[in-house]
Amino acid sequence: MNFTKKLKESKKVFFKNCVFHIDENVYEPAEDTFLLAENLYVTSGEHFLDMGTGCGIIAILAAKKGAKVVATDINPYALKCARNNAKLNRVKIEFRLGNLFEPIEPTEKFHIIAFNTPYLPSEKSLNKRDPIERAWNGGLDGREIIDAFIFQVSNFIEKKGKVLLIQSRLSDIHRTILTFVEKGMQARIKAKLDVFFETIVLIEAENR
């Protein structure tokens, strides 16, 4: 099946004059994605990291604002999907495969790091072969990936740089803010959205 035919048959999401095709093995953008997208303020020339890029919405929006964008994901299907969407929306993005900061060079730093984390608590063990589950399963308390991310992020953020992190009330918002503070960053709730049984929040943390 050729590329054009596959695009026609895939799901589509439209946002801010852009179209995004969603592969069946990629997390479909939802309220959490759009909460981050609506609060994405990027200056031209900034070095931007979109971690867990999925179909590439956040990376592509940042690139359209003039940022120099690196997009990563642990899911190879996601990177292929995001790469196709970047081509479709005519932006240049550097894509890298890997978990958390594994694909990032030790000396590499960013002005903004965005991450829509796997934040939902789950009593079942993570099925690493299921790419969709890896996008939402945050372990028993929902914090397995969140804590691992915060533990490392200050090593890759510029001074006065910002982290934009999406999570749920179910995975302890207060603990996230305190953990950022313990790492020398100033954190606050920038935006929130009530959906069904939970509240989704966007936490902004600044490297002081």
C-alpha positions as CSV (number, residue, x, y, z in Angstrom):
1,M,0.0,0.0,0.0
2,N,1.5,3.4,-1.0
3,F,1.9,6.3,1.4
4,T,-0.9,8.4,-0.2
5,K,-3.4,5.6,0.1
6,K,-2.5,4.9,3.7
7,L,-3.0,8.5,4.6
8,K,-6.5,8.5,3.0
9,E,-7.5,5.4,5.1
10,S,-6.2,6.6,8.4
11,K,-8.0,8.6,11.1
12,K,-7.7,12.4,10.8
13,V,-7.4,15.1,13.4
14,F,-7.7,18.8,12.5
15,F,-6.2,21.5,14.7
16,K,-5.1,25.1,14.0
17,N,-5.2,24.8,10.2
18,C,-3.2,21.6,10.3
19,V,-4.2,18.0,9.6
20,F,-2.8,15.0,11.4
21,H,-3.2,11.4,10.3
22,I,-3.3,8.9,13.2
23,D,-1.9,5.3,12.8
24,E,-3.8,2.5,14.5
25,N,-0.7,1.8,16.7
26,V,-0.4,5.4,17.9
27,Y,-2.1,7.2,20.8
28,E,-5.0,9.2,19.4
29,P,-4.9,12.9,20.5
30,A,-7.4,13.6,23.2
31,E,-8.2,16.3,25.8
32,D,-4.7,16.1,27.3
33,T,-3.0,16.7,24.0
34,F,-5.2,19.7,23.2
35,L,-4.7,21.2,26.7
36,L,-1.0,21.3,26.0
37,A,-1.5,22.5,22.4
38,E,-3.7,25.4,23.5
39,N,-1.0,26.5,26.0
40,L,2.0,26.2,23.8
41,Y,3.9,29.4,23.7
42,V,7.1,29.1,21.7
43,T,9.5,31.8,20.4
44,S,11.2,31.5,17.0
45,G,14.7,30.0,17.3
46,E,14.1,28.2,20.6
47,H,15.4,24.7,21.0
48,F,12.3,22.5,21.7
49,L,12.0,18.9,22.8
50,D,8.7,17.1,22.3
51,M,9.0,13.9,24.4
52,G,6.6,11.1,23.6
53,T,5.5,12.9,20.4
54,G,2.9,10.4,19.3
55,C,1.4,11.6,16.0
56,G,3.5,14.7,16.3
57,I,0.9,17.4,17.0
58,I,2.9,19.4,19.6
59,A,6.2,19.1,17.7
60,I,4.6,20.3,14.5
61,L,2.9,23.3,16.1
62,A,6.2,24.2,17.8
63,A,8.0,23.9,14.4
64,K,5.4,26.1,12.8
65,K,6.2,28.8,15.4
66,G,9.8,28.8,14.3
67,A,11.3,26.5,17.0
68,K,14.2,24.1,16.3
69,V,12.4,20.8,17.2
70,V,13.6,17.4,18.4
71,A,10.8,14.9,18.8
72,T,11.2,11.5,20.5
73,D,9.1,8.5,21.2
74,I,9.6,4.9,22.4
75,N,7.0,3.7,19.8
76,P,8.5,3.3,16.3
77,Y,5.0,3.5,14.8
78,A,4.6,6.9,16.4
79,L,7.8,8.2,14.9
80,K,6.8,7.0,11.5
81,C,3.4,8.6,11.9
82,A,4.8,11.9,13.2
83,R,7.4,12.0,10.4
84,N,4.6,11.6,7.8
85,N,2.6,14.3,9.5
86,A,5.6,16.7,9.5
87,K,6.0,16.1,5.8
88,L,2.3,16.7,5.3
89,N,2.4,20.0,7.2
90,R,5.6,21.1,5.7
91,V,7.8,21.5,8.7
92,K,11.3,20.2,9.5
93,I,11.7,18.2,12.7
94,E,14.5,15.9,13.9
95,F,13.0,12.5,15.1
96,R,14.7,10.1,17.5
97,L,13.6,6.7,18.8
98,G,14.1,5.9,22.5
99,N,12.8,6.0,26.1
100,L,12.8,9.3,28.0
101,F,16.2,11.0,27.6
102,E,18.0,8.0,26.1
103,P,18.0,9.5,22.6
104,I,19.3,12.9,23.9
105,E,23.0,13.8,24.0
106,P,24.4,14.4,27.5
107,T,25.4,17.9,26.7
108,E,22.2,18.8,24.8
109,K,19.9,21.4,26.3
110,F,16.5,22.8,25.4
111,H,14.6,26.0,26.1
112,I,11.3,24.1,26.3
113,I,10.7,20.4,27.0
114,A,7.1,19.2,26.6
115,F,5.8,15.8,27.7
116,N,2.3,14.4,27.8
117,T,3.2,11.7,30.2
118,P,1.8,8.2,30.7
119,Y,0.0,9.2,33.9
120,L,-2.9,6.9,34.6
121,P,-2.6,4.5,37.5
122,S,-2.9,0.8,36.6
123,E,-2.9,-2.3,38.7
124,K,-1.9,-4.5,35.8
125,S,1.7,-4.9,34.7
126,L,2.6,-2.9,31.6
127,N,2.4,-4.8,28.4
128,K,5.5,-3.4,26.6
129,R,4.4,-5.0,23.3
130,D,1.2,-2.8,23.3
131,P,2.3,0.7,22.0
132,I,-1.0,2.3,22.9
133,E,-0.8,1.1,26.5
134,R,2.7,2.4,26.9
135,A,1.3,5.9,26.1
136,W,-1.1,5.9,29.1
137,N,0.0,3.3,31.7
138,G,1.9,5.1,34.5
139,G,2.3,2.1,36.9
140,L,0.5,1.5,40.2
141,D,0.4,5.1,41.3
142,G,0.6,6.7,37.8
143,R,4.0,8.1,38.6
144,E,6.5,5.6,37.3
145,I,7.3,7.7,34.2
146,I,6.6,11.1,35.7
147,D,9.2,10.6,38.5
148,A,11.8,9.2,36.1
149,F,11.4,12.2,33.8
150,I,11.6,14.8,36.6
151,F,14.7,13.1,38.1
152,Q,16.6,13.7,34.8
153,V,15.0,16.8,33.2
154,S,17.1,19.5,34.9
155,N,20.2,18.1,33.2
156,F,18.7,18.9,29.8
157,I,17.0,22.3,30.3
158,E,18.5,25.7,29.7
159,K,18.7,28.2,32.6
160,K,15.3,29.9,32.7
161,G,14.1,27.1,30.4
162,K,10.6,25.6,30.9
163,V,9.1,22.2,31.2
164,L,5.5,21.6,30.2
165,L,4.2,18.4,31.7
166,I,0.7,16.9,31.4
167,Q,-0.7,14.6,34.1
168,S,-3.9,13.7,35.9
169,R,-5.1,14.5,39.4
170,L,-5.1,10.7,39.9
171,S,-1.3,10.7,39.8
172,D,-0.7,13.3,42.6
173,I,-0.2,16.8,41.3
174,H,1.1,18.1,44.6
175,R,3.9,15.5,44.6
176,T,4.9,16.5,41.0
177,I,5.3,20.2,42.0
178,L,7.3,19.3,45.2
179,T,9.6,17.0,43.2
180,F,10.3,19.8,40.7
181,V,11.1,22.1,43.6
182,E,13.4,19.5,45.1
183,K,15.3,19.5,41.7
184,G,15.7,23.3,41.9
185,M,12.9,24.2,39.6
186,Q,9.9,26.5,40.3
187,A,6.6,24.8,39.3
188,R,2.9,25.8,39.1
189,I,-0.3,24.6,37.5
190,K,-0.6,26.6,34.3
191,A,-3.9,25.2,33.1
192,K,-6.4,22.4,33.9
193,L,-9.4,20.7,32.5
194,D,-12.1,18.5,34.1
195,V,-13.0,15.4,32.1
196,F,-15.2,12.6,33.2
197,F,-13.7,11.1,36.4
198,E,-10.5,13.1,36.5
199,T,-8.9,16.5,36.2
200,I,-6.0,16.9,33.7
201,V,-3.4,19.6,34.5
202,L,-0.6,21.2,32.6
203,I,2.3,21.9,35.0
204,E,4.9,24.5,34.0
205,A,8.3,24.2,35.7
206,E,11.0,26.8,35.2
207,N,14.7,26.1,35.7
208,R,16.0,28.8,38.0
